[in-house]
């Protein structure tokens, strides 16, 4: 009986490690080939499998601490959007919360098995990155050569940074053990060297900061925390001097990118001024930022700021985003979590130090990035917190739960899992069906399947990512009323210049010239460097007889310096020259 229990416990630990691998592997990839979606499906499915095993693997005697309740509630409000509960992202977040409860109350965790899976994930990502660097396989971005299974090198970099943090901190803590096993030591050194080299090639400064913070935290706990107060003081002062220098060097690497983020933070301050106490609500930053940026660009802003403005829905600073969406109340709650993250654990065991170091890496990255939008990062955060609390609970001092409460918790979890599984399966079918329709069917075939709209709309309403693809389907199939409904929904929740261009084109087809003009102008103010909105405005003015305005815009577009000159820009300039050929001579 003991051997059976032991095998089950180790199997569950391996499944947790598999969750880490799936969160970064890019599989399954047939849903638009989009990592944001594939990670949710893969991680959620395995998390539910682990949840089903809870009746076999939970602690017979467990305690609940106040920090358990705080962390679970914090993750609940941090990850969930209560206005769109049936969205795919929320389903994935609920699966992660289920995983949190399961890991927290596991009777045994094989951290060696999880560590081996993390090393496997590092090797996988590093190999993928090098194959892209040497052009053996394509990148997922036209702008970057190294992205791994993601669409942005920044995401590859932070995942690699966090996983490397586990490997490096494990190396620091178990160095005495590794010295006695030279083959293992050599393997660890090779993995770390090759992975750090790839991390450097991504030029992701925030990920560098995250890895440095993680390792410095581990070194502090391992070697400085137990020393005399003056030693700790010198260490902290040294970090306070060196970190600004390091940040300054990173700024020099990409000054334009850093200035762009400063512009985002500047405009975000105006959003906070409008709703300082309770904020705009979850998703409020993405729903409102571009409108605020458009208003700001209409004022007497400098030319340099207009060049910096981009089509972003990200704050690139988590405390700032939290303040925008949850107000000062949310900011102080987030601050409590950050302080708890940096507080040294009472017991300096390997698990506590490494898991805390992972959390420190994520919090450090969040000062310059967007952890709430990267599902693999959320996965690592949930696993790290749950493993830390599981280990912490061995120290006692908690509130013991009786048998009735344990049974109630397990029954409730087991009832929730089939529901989440069913919703996940429905989402999978809907996404895949929409993908197939958009890529394989003609407009006539789509119109011939009216029931498709009913099925897909039901799944689209609470899922912003799904709504963009659904909106394309409505335009393609000429479903005007449905298209307008989805268009309005997206304008309220996730506006973009591309969305307004689609709206302007539709209004232009309907000869609603004034409304089309307003849509194009708003798109142009959102991101002043984009040429397409202004070009469409020139074409519109040319059609309705405003020749002087059209010619002025065309001349400006053909003579200004283009931020990114691609095929779309080439075709745009060609069309402008053909239409205004006589006037431009």
Number of C-alpha atoms within 10 A of each C-alpha: 5 7 8 8 13 14 11 16 21 18 16 25 24 21 19 25 25 21 27 25 25 22 28 28 22 21 21 16 16 14 20 16 17 17 24 20 23 24 27 27 27 23 27 27 19 18 25 23 15 21 24 18 15 22 15 12 22 19 15 12 12 22 17 17 16 9 13 19 10 14 16 17 12 15 18 17 13 16 20 20 18 14 11 16 14 19 24 26 24 20 21 26 25 23 25 27 22 22 25 26 20 25 29 25 24 21 17 19 22 16 17 13 18 22 18 14 21 22 19 17 24 25 17 15 24 23 16 20 26 21 17 19 20 11 12 10 14 16 23 19 14 8 12 14 22 29 25 29 22 20 20 18 25 20 24 24 29 29 24 24 29 27 23 25 25 24 21 20 25 19 17 16 18 12 13 10 12 17 12 10 11 11 11 13 15 13 10 17 15 12 17 21 11 15 23 18 12 21 26 13 16 23 16 20 22 23 29 23 22 28 29 19 23 29 21 17 24 30 17 16 18 18 10 18 17 12 12 9 11 9 13 16 12 12 15 14 11 11 14 11 10 12 14 11 12 13 14 12 13 18 15 10 13 13 13 14 12 17 16 19 21 17 18 23 17 12 18 21 15 16 21 22 12 11 17 18 17 16 24 21 18 21 21 20 27 20 19 20 26 27 18 16 24 19 14 17 20 14 8 7 10 9 10 11 16 20 16 20 23 19 18 17 18 17 25 22 20 22 19 20 26 26 27 33 24 27 21 18 15 22 22 15 14 19 13 12 16 16 9 14 20 14 12 17 15 10 12 15 14 17 19 21 25 25 26 26 30 31 23 28 29 29 23 23 26 21 18 20 23 18 21 16 13 18 24 26 21 19 24 22 25 23 25 22 23 25 23 20 22 26 18 20 18 11 10 12 11 16 11 13 13 12 12 8 11 17 12 11 13 18 13 11 19 18 12 16 19 13 11 19 17 11 16 22 14 14 22 16 13 20 23 15 14 20 18 13 16 17 9 10 11 12 15 10 12 20 17 10 10 11 10 15 18 11 11 19 17 12 20 25 16 20 19 19 16 20 21 18 16 26 22 17 21 23 17 16 17 14 15 12 10 17 21 16 12 22 23 15 17 20 16 13 15 23 24 22 22 14 20 24 22 18 22 27 19 17 17 16 11 10 12 13 17 12 14 24 22 14 22 27 21 21 27 24 23 30 23 23 22 22 23 20 26 23 23 24 25 25 21 22 19 17 12 11 10 13 16 13 13 23 20 12 19 24 15 13 22 17 8 10 10 14 11 11 9 10 9 12 16 10 11 17 17 13 14 22 17 10 14 18 11 8 11 14 6
